[in-house]
Amino acid sequence: MKKATVTYTAPKGEAKTLDIGGTTLVTGKLDTVICEDALMARLEKAGGMLKVEGVSDYTPPKEVSKGDEPKEGPKTEAKDEHGKAHR
């Protein structure tokens, strides 16, 4: 996958937004686009209405499955001066 900053400039009379790879670009606004390599290559070649900068490889973060979640440590109790437990 690839990640880049993309600026969309809508041609006169065209829509002010453009949907690309799950991201909606708004004319004149910098947006981060993360997509497959082939789509990024097409964006880079599009020219004109798309300005693509800072293309880099991107690896999505791994999702933690329920079995891999960190477990809570043992609970400790605080005791007051009379020996009564408090949580």
C-alpha positions as CSV (number, residue, x, y, z in Angstrom):
1,M,0.0,0.0,0.0
2,K,1.0,3.6,-0.5
3,K,0.3,6.8,1.5
4,A,0.5,10.4,0.1
5,T,-0.8,13.9,0.4
6,V,-3.2,14.8,-2.4
7,T,-4.7,18.1,-3.3
8,Y,-7.7,18.2,-5.6
9,T,-8.4,21.2,-7.7
10,A,-11.9,20.9,-9.3
11,P,-12.1,22.1,-12.9
12,K,-14.5,25.0,-13.5
13,G,-18.1,23.7,-13.5
14,E,-17.2,20.3,-12.0
15,A,-18.0,18.8,-8.6
16,K,-16.1,20.3,-5.6
17,T,-15.5,16.8,-4.2
18,L,-13.9,13.7,-5.6
19,D,-14.1,10.2,-4.0
20,I,-10.8,8.2,-4.4
21,G,-9.9,5.0,-2.6
22,G,-12.4,5.6,0.2
23,T,-11.3,9.2,0.8
24,T,-13.4,12.2,-0.2
25,L,-11.2,15.0,-1.6
26,V,-12.4,18.6,-1.3
27,T,-11.1,21.1,-3.8
28,G,-8.2,23.1,-2.5
29,K,-7.8,21.0,0.7
30,L,-4.8,18.8,1.4
31,D,-5.9,15.2,2.2
32,T,-4.0,12.0,3.1
33,V,-4.8,9.2,0.8
34,I,-3.9,5.5,1.6
35,C,-4.5,3.1,-1.3
36,E,-3.2,0.2,-3.2
37,D,0.0,0.7,-5.2
38,A,-1.8,0.6,-8.6
39,L,-4.3,3.3,-7.7
40,M,-1.5,5.5,-6.3
41,A,0.4,5.1,-9.6
42,R,-2.8,6.2,-11.5
43,L,-3.2,9.2,-9.2
44,E,0.4,10.3,-9.8
45,K,-0.1,10.1,-13.6
46,A,-3.5,11.9,-13.5
47,G,-1.9,15.4,-13.3
48,G,-4.0,18.5,-13.8
49,M,-6.6,18.4,-11.1
50,L,-4.6,16.2,-8.7
51,K,-1.3,17.2,-7.0
52,V,0.3,14.1,-5.3
53,E,3.1,14.6,-2.9
54,G,5.1,12.6,-0.4
55,V,4.3,9.1,-1.7
56,S,5.6,6.5,0.7
57,D,5.1,2.8,1.5
58,Y,2.4,2.3,4.1
59,T,1.7,-0.7,6.4
60,P,-1.6,-0.6,8.2
61,P,-1.4,-1.2,12.0
62,K,-2.1,-4.7,13.2
63,E,-5.5,-5.1,14.9
64,V,-5.3,-6.7,18.3
65,S,-7.4,-9.8,18.4
66,K,-9.3,-10.6,21.6
67,G,-6.8,-13.3,22.6
68,D,-3.9,-11.0,22.3
69,E,-5.1,-8.2,24.5
70,P,-2.9,-7.4,27.5
71,K,-4.2,-8.8,30.7
72,E,-4.7,-6.7,33.8
73,G,-2.2,-7.3,36.6
74,P,-3.3,-8.5,40.0
75,K,-5.4,-5.9,41.9
76,T,-3.8,-4.6,45.1
77,E,-5.6,-3.3,48.1
78,A,-4.5,-0.3,50.1
79,K,-5.0,-0.6,53.9
80,D,-5.5,2.3,56.2
81,E,-3.9,2.8,59.6
82,H,-6.6,0.5,61.1
83,G,-5.9,-2.4,58.7
84,K,-9.1,-1.9,56.7
85,A,-8.8,-2.7,53.0
86,H,-9.6,0.0,50.4
87,R,-9.7,-0.4,46.7
